[in-house]
Amino acid sequence: MKKSLVISSLVAGILVSGLSSSVFAGPNHEHKHRHAHEHERQFDAKRLNMKRMMRAFSRLDLSEEQKTEIKSIFKQGFDDNKPKREEIQTLREQVRNLKHAEVLDEQALRATAISVANLRTDMMLANLQNRKKIEALLTESQVQKLQEMKEKRKQRRLAE
């Protein structure tokens, strides 16, 4: 009897503490460091994309010269985009501040959002240009193998 009373008390305590945190937080609760979590996810995605790219290139039997040139292109592209990434972070902070302001300044919010979109477009174009530079370094058979790998990945993605 005492055992079941102790167990039921523990279960009730766990349930109350679990429910109370969601009650105190409320439906509109926001994490203080949500943007930090977003940054971690973005960083993980970038790292994952880099791993995928390096794994794909490892399957292409690249020469040492090709590897060196490709790494140089990646590094140059990363360095070139760094100021744009930093500016995007600043603009995102501005958007966050504008969204939480007392009075909505729609014009400023639109202008900031357009600036972010333009910077992202510039970065995307720079990345595509770098990809074209890398593909120009590949032999015909390496390009064909890369296309086959892309097609397989596309098929797997469609099957999911």
TADA-V97848 format. One line per field, one symbol per residue. ss: DSSP state (H for helix, E for strand, L for the rest). phi: phi as a letter, one per 40 degrees, with the letter a starting at -180 (. if undefined). A space follows every 10 residues. Layout:
# TADA-V97848
ss=???
phi=???
This chain:
# TADA-V97848
ss=LHHHHHHHHH HHHHHHHHHH HHHHHLLLLL LLLHHHHHHH HHHHHHHHHH HHHHHHHHLL LLLHHHHHHH HHHHHHHHHH HHHHHHHHHH HHHHHHHHHL LLLLLHHHHH HHHHHHHHHH HHHHHHHHHH HHHHHHHLLH HHHHHHHHHH HHHHHHHHHL
phi=.ccccccccc cccccccccc cccccgcbcb ccbccccccc cccccccccc cccccccccc fcccccdccc cccccccccc cdcccccccc cccccdcccc cdbccccccc cccccccccc cdcccccccc cccccccccd cccccccccc cccccccccc
